[in-house]
Amino acid sequence: MEQLHALLAELSTEMKDRGYKPQTKVVLYDLDEEEKERIVLGHSEKLAVSFGLINTKRGETIRISKNLRLCVDCHYVTKFISKFADRKILVQDVNHFHHFRDGVCSCGDYW
C-alpha cells in the first residue's frame, strides 16, 4: 500500500508541474483545500490505476471496473496517466466504458 501512495504522490507532483489543479469541488465536506486534495488523491480509481502500473508490464492495458460514476478529477488524472505512462487504460463505470489512450478519453470528456 505504501508503494501505491508513493506512486500517486509522484504522479501528483508531476501533474502539478504540468498545470494540474485537483478538482476538490467533488469533496463535499467543509475542509481546507489541502485536506480535500489528500482525499481526492486517495480515490479508489487512482489507487487501482497505480496498482495496475506497479503490477503489469510496460505497454499492457490496465482494466478497471467500478460501480459508481467516475468523478471529474479521476477522469482528468486517468487521462494524464495514460499519456505520461504510455498506457491504454479502460475504465467501466456505472454509465460508460472509458478508453484512455495518449491523454484522450473515448467519451470526449462528456460523460
trRosetta pair geometry for C-beta under 8 A, 3 or more apart (Angstrom, degrees):
i j d omega theta_ij theta_ji phi_ij phi_ji
1 4 5.6 -48 -155 30 40 114
1 5 6.6 33 152 -13 68 105
2 5 6.0 -60 -151 40 32 106
2 6 6.1 34 153 -21 67 109
3 6 5.7 -53 -144 37 30 113
3 7 6.4 31 156 -18 64 105
3 54 6.0 98 133 -123 122 152
4 7 5.9 -59 -152 36 28 108
4 8 6.4 27 152 -17 64 108
4 47 5.6 38 172 -146 136 79
4 50 4.7 109 -151 114 78 132
4 51 6.0 -7 -106 -68 118 73
4 54 6.9 -91 -86 -13 68 148
5 8 5.5 -52 -145 38 34 113
5 9 6.3 37 155 -21 65 104
5 42 8.0 -4 -110 -102 95 87
6 9 5.7 -52 -148 35 30 112
6 10 6.4 32 152 -19 63 106
7 10 5.6 -54 -149 36 32 113
7 11 6.3 31 154 -16 66 106
7 50 4.7 145 90 -151 126 112
7 53 6.5 172 177 82 150 131
7 54 6.4 -126 -40 -60 160 108
8 11 5.7 -55 -144 40 31 109
8 12 6.1 36 154 -24 65 107
8 41 5.8 121 154 176 124 99
8 42 7.8 91 144 -88 166 48
8 46 5.8 77 -122 150 120 115
8 47 7.2 -31 -63 -88 138 56
8 50 5.3 -55 -58 -74 87 149
9 12 5.6 -52 -145 35 29 115
9 13 6.5 31 155 -19 63 104
9 41 7.6 52 -82 -179 58 144
10 13 5.9 -54 -152 34 29 110
10 14 6.5 28 152 -16 63 108
11 14 5.6 -56 -148 39 33 113
11 15 6.2 33 154 -20 68 106
11 50 7.5 -134 0 -93 142 101
11 77 7.6 80 137 -165 125 103
11 80 7.7 129 179 111 104 118
11 81 6.4 3 -153 -94 140 99
11 84 7.1 136 -137 96 94 157
12 15 5.8 -54 -145 37 29 110
12 16 6.3 29 155 -19 64 106
12 20 7.7 -129 -156 94 53 140
12 22 7.9 4 -146 -67 108 112
12 41 5.9 -11 -81 -120 144 122
13 16 5.8 -54 -146 36 29 110
13 17 6.5 34 153 -21 63 105
14 17 5.7 -54 -153 33 30 114
14 18 6.7 13 153 -5 63 110
14 84 6.6 104 126 -142 140 148
15 18 5.8 -69 -153 47 34 102
15 19 7.9 -78 167 62 61 48
15 20 3.5 1 151 9 98 153
15 77 6.9 -39 -95 -122 165 78
15 80 5.4 44 -110 163 113 162
15 84 7.9 -83 -74 -49 81 152
16 19 7.7 173 -166 32 29 9
16 20 5.2 -79 -76 64 41 92
16 21 7.7 83 -120 -82 76 44
18 80 7.7 152 78 -142 138 123
20 76 7.3 146 -136 140 102 121
20 77 7.7 73 -150 -94 141 73
20 80 6.7 -3 -82 -81 133 161
22 36 7.5 161 116 117 128 90
22 37 4.7 127 51 -122 161 85
22 40 5.1 135 -174 83 122 149
22 41 7.2 -57 -113 -56 140 82
22 73 6.0 29 -162 -136 68 131
23 26 5.8 57 118 -10 96 106
23 40 6.9 166 66 -145 61 151
23 71 7.4 -174 89 145 125 103
23 72 5.0 -92 127 96 168 105
23 73 3.8 -153 47 -72 104 93
23 76 6.7 120 -16 17 125 140
24 27 5.3 -38 -173 24 71 112
24 33 6.0 -172 13 -142 176 72
24 36 3.8 68 -154 133 120 131
24 37 6.0 -55 -82 -65 118 61
24 40 5.9 -112 -100 -30 62 141
24 73 7.8 67 -59 -72 34 144
25 72 7.9 2 65 52 104 133
26 40 6.5 104 63 -106 113 107
26 71 4.7 62 -138 -166 157 134
26 72 6.4 -172 -59 37 123 91
26 73 5.8 -117 10 -1 141 115
27 31 6.7 -55 140 42 132 118
27 36 4.2 -168 52 -142 153 95
27 39 5.2 97 -106 82 133 138
27 40 6.2 -96 -43 -55 113 93
29 36 7.6 -173 65 -94 90 88
29 39 7.8 127 36 -44 124 172
31 35 4.1 -101 164 87 125 127
31 36 5.3 156 85 -54 111 81
31 39 7.5 100 64 -12 158 135
32 35 5.2 89 59 11 74 103
32 36 7.2 -140 99 -6 36 91
33 36 5.5 -56 -146 38 34 113
33 37 6.3 38 155 -23 68 103
34 37 5.7 -51 -151 32 31 113
34 38 6.7 33 150 -20 62 103
35 38 5.5 -50 -151 33 36 115
35 39 6.6 37 150 -19 65 103
36 39 5.6 -53 -150 35 34 112
36 40 6.3 32 154 -17 67 107
37 40 5.8 -55 -144 39 31 110
37 41 6.2 35 155 -24 65 107
38 41 5.8 -54 -149 32 28 114
38 42 6.8 19 155 -14 60 110
39 42 6.1 -70 -158 38 30 106
39 43 8.0 59 146 -53 60 76
40 43 6.2 -15 -169 -27 44 109
40 71 7.9 -123 -139 103 91 146
40 73 5.1 -33 -169 119 122 166
41 46 6.5 -111 -175 100 44 164
42 46 7.2 -147 -156 65 9 123
42 47 6.9 24 -166 -49 54 112
43 46 5.0 87 67 8 83 104
43 47 7.2 -156 97 -4 42 89
43 71 6.6 -117 -127 33 158 128
43 73 7.2 142 -5 89 150 111
43 74 5.3 -103 104 -76 150 117
44 47 5.4 -56 -148 40 38 113
44 48 6.1 40 154 -23 70 105
44 66 6.9 137 97 -114 121 127
45 48 5.6 -53 -147 36 30 113
45 49 6.4 30 154 -18 65 104
45 64 6.4 101 -138 149 75 156
45 66 6.4 -53 -81 -45 94 152
45 70 6.4 76 -84 -128 162 88
45 71 7.9 -167 18 29 138 86
45 74 4.2 65 69 -160 142 136
45 77 8.0 131 106 74 109 118
45 78 6.8 -58 150 -60 120 122
45 91 6.7 30 -144 -131 117 139
46 49 5.8 -50 -145 36 32 110
46 50 6.3 34 153 -18 63 106
46 74 6.2 -124 -45 -121 86 88
46 77 5.9 -11 -98 113 106 150
46 78 7.9 -128 -91 -64 64 80
47 50 5.7 -56 -149 39 30 112
47 51 6.2 36 151 -23 65 105
48 51 5.5 -50 -147 34 31 115
48 52 6.5 34 152 -19 63 104
48 62 8.0 139 138 167 84 117
48 64 4.7 99 131 -119 140 126
48 66 7.9 -146 -4 -63 161 109
49 52 5.5 -54 -152 36 33 114
49 53 6.5 35 150 -21 65 103
49 62 6.2 88 -133 136 64 155
49 64 6.8 -51 -65 -46 70 145
49 77 7.8 174 45 123 158 103
49 78 6.1 -158 -80 -110 152 86
49 81 5.7 81 161 104 140 166
49 89 6.3 8 -122 -136 106 143
50 53 5.6 -51 -148 33 34 112
50 54 6.4 28 155 -15 66 107
51 54 5.9 -60 -149 39 29 108
51 55 5.9 -8 165 9 66 120
52 55 6.4 -74 -130 52 23 89
52 56 5.5 -7 -178 4 67 123
52 62 3.5 78 161 -132 153 121
52 63 7.8 157 -112 31 140 41
52 64 7.3 -94 -39 -58 140 100
52 87 7.9 136 124 170 117 157
52 89 7.5 124 94 -119 156 98
53 56 7.1 -60 -114 43 14 91
53 62 7.1 -26 -54 -75 59 145
53 81 7.5 -101 -63 -175 133 122
53 85 5.8 -87 -117 -139 119 156
53 87 7.2 -121 -98 -29 84 161
56 60 4.2 -121 166 74 119 134
56 62 6.3 -165 24 -85 153 82
57 60 5.0 92 61 -19 74 119
58 86 7.5 28 -170 82 94 108
59 86 7.5 -21 -85 120 58 100
59 87 7.4 -152 -107 -107 14 70
60 87 7.5 -7 74 -136 48 103
61 87 7.1 140 -119 -178 37 86
61 88 4.5 -35 -112 82 89 103
61 89 7.2 170 -165 -89 69 29
61 90 6.3 27 172 -4 115 105
62 87 5.8 34 -1 158 107 134
62 88 7.4 174 26 91 67 53
62 89 4.7 -12 66 -116 103 79
62 90 7.2 -177 91 28 53 65
63 89 7.9 178 -78 -161 30 52
63 90 4.8 -8 -114 66 72 107
63 91 8.0 170 -160 -79 44 38
64 89 7.2 6 6 -178 108 94
64 90 7.0 173 29 92 64 57
64 91 4.7 -10 70 -111 104 76
64 92 7.2 -169 97 27 55 65
65 91 7.7 169 -85 -159 30 50
65 92 4.6 -6 -117 60 76 108
66 70 7.2 116 59 -73 137 74
66 91 7.1 -4 10 -172 106 95
66 92 7.1 169 28 87 59 61
66 93 5.3 -13 69 -113 99 69
66 94 7.5 -66 105 -34 76 74
67 94 6.1 52 179 -74 40 98
68 93 6.6 -46 97 -159 39 99
68 94 5.9 -22 -147 -22 14 120
69 93 5.3 80 -131 158 35 135
69 94 5.4 -64 -63 39 63 109
69 95 5.9 24 -108 2 94 114
69 111 7.6 162 -162 134 102 111
70 74 5.3 -127 -169 88 84 118
70 75 5.1 102 135 -66 119 91
70 78 7.7 -52 -162 7 135 144
70 91 6.1 76 -80 130 137 139
70 93 4.6 -120 -26 -58 87 151
70 96 7.9 -68 13 58 117 104
70 98 6.5 -9 -7 -16 162 149
70 111 6.8 12 56 108 108 153
71 74 4.8 88 56 11 81 103
71 75 6.9 -142 95 -9 40 89
72 75 5.6 -54 -148 34 31 116
72 76 6.4 30 155 -18 65 106
73 76 5.8 -55 -149 37 32 110
73 77 6.1 28 155 -16 67 109
74 77 5.7 -55 -141 41 31 110
74 78 6.1 32 158 -21 65 108
75 78 6.0 -57 -147 35 25 109
75 79 6.6 29 152 -20 60 104
75 98 7.2 -128 -126 -137 90 161
75 105 6.7 -31 -170 -48 95 162
75 109 7.4 120 148 -125 133 70
75 111 7.2 -173 -107 34 147 137
76 79 5.8 -54 -155 32 31 113
76 80 6.6 29 150 -17 64 105
77 80 5.6 -54 -151 36 35 113
77 81 6.2 32 154 -18 68 106
78 81 5.7 -51 -141 38 33 110
78 82 6.3 40 156 -26 64 102
78 89 5.7 -136 -173 99 102 147
78 91 6.4 -28 -158 -24 165 143
78 98 7.3 69 107 122 147 138
78 100 5.2 -134 141 -63 99 166
78 105 7.6 65 97 -82 107 116
79 82 5.9 -54 -152 29 28 112
79 83 6.9 17 154 -9 61 106
79 100 5.7 -137 -96 -140 50 117
79 103 5.1 59 166 -159 86 51
79 104 6.7 64 -145 -66 104 11
79 105 5.7 -76 -88 -37 104 98
80 83 6.1 -67 -160 40 32 104
80 84 5.7 21 155 -13 72 116
80 103 6.5 33 -101 -118 32 88
81 84 5.6 -57 -130 46 32 107
81 85 5.3 4 176 6 71 117
81 87 7.1 -26 137 49 84 115
81 89 6.8 45 94 -29 107 153
81 100 7.8 44 71 135 83 147
82 85 6.9 -56 -121 52 15 90
82 86 7.9 55 167 -114 46 10
82 87 5.6 -108 -133 74 56 71
82 88 6.8 44 -146 -115 107 25
82 89 5.0 -118 -86 12 103 109
82 100 3.9 -151 -54 141 153 105
82 101 5.6 -116 169 -100 130 19
82 102 6.5 -51 128 2 102 18
82 103 6.0 -173 79 -60 96 34
82 104 7.8 -103 94 35 138 44
83 86 7.3 13 -175 -74 27 48
83 102 5.4 56 -100 -168 82 34
83 103 3.3 16 -52 -51 132 96
86 102 8.0 22 -125 -88 58 64
88 99 7.2 -16 -170 -171 97 83
88 100 7.0 155 -161 83 46 61
88 101 4.8 -5 -111 -93 80 100
89 98 8.0 -7 109 110 85 96
89 99 7.9 153 81 -160 49 38
89 100 4.2 -10 61 60 95 115
89 101 7.7 180 25 -66 63 55
90 97 6.7 -15 -167 -174 96 94
90 98 7.1 155 -157 82 44 58
90 99 5.7 -8 -106 -106 78 65
90 100 7.5 -160 -73 23 31 76
91 97 7.5 156 83 -160 45 47
91 98 4.4 -7 60 56 94 108
91 100 7.1 34 1 -9 103 111
92 96 7.6 -150 -143 105 51 42
92 97 5.2 -20 -101 -105 78 72
92 98 7.6 -169 -77 20 29 71
93 96 5.9 17 51 51 93 70
93 98 7.0 33 -1 -9 101 110
93 111 7.8 75 54 170 135 139
95 111 6.3 136 93 -179 128 93
96 107 5.7 41 167 -88 159 128
96 111 5.2 -96 9 -136 150 113
97 106 7.4 -9 106 69 80 138
98 105 5.2 -28 -164 -157 100 114
98 106 6.3 172 -154 42 44 92
98 107 5.7 -45 -111 -15 83 116
98 111 7.1 -26 -81 -82 110 152
99 105 6.9 134 68 -158 47 57
99 106 3.9 48 45 -20 96 129
100 103 7.8 13 -173 -105 91 9
100 104 7.2 163 -148 81 56 38
100 105 5.2 -25 -93 -96 74 75
100 106 7.8 -105 -60 -7 37 79
101 104 6.3 -27 70 59 63 84
105 108 7.0 -121 89 -24 82 18
105 109 6.3 114 55 -61 116 58
107 110 5.7 -147 153 60 90 56
107 111 4.6 8 169 -63 156 101
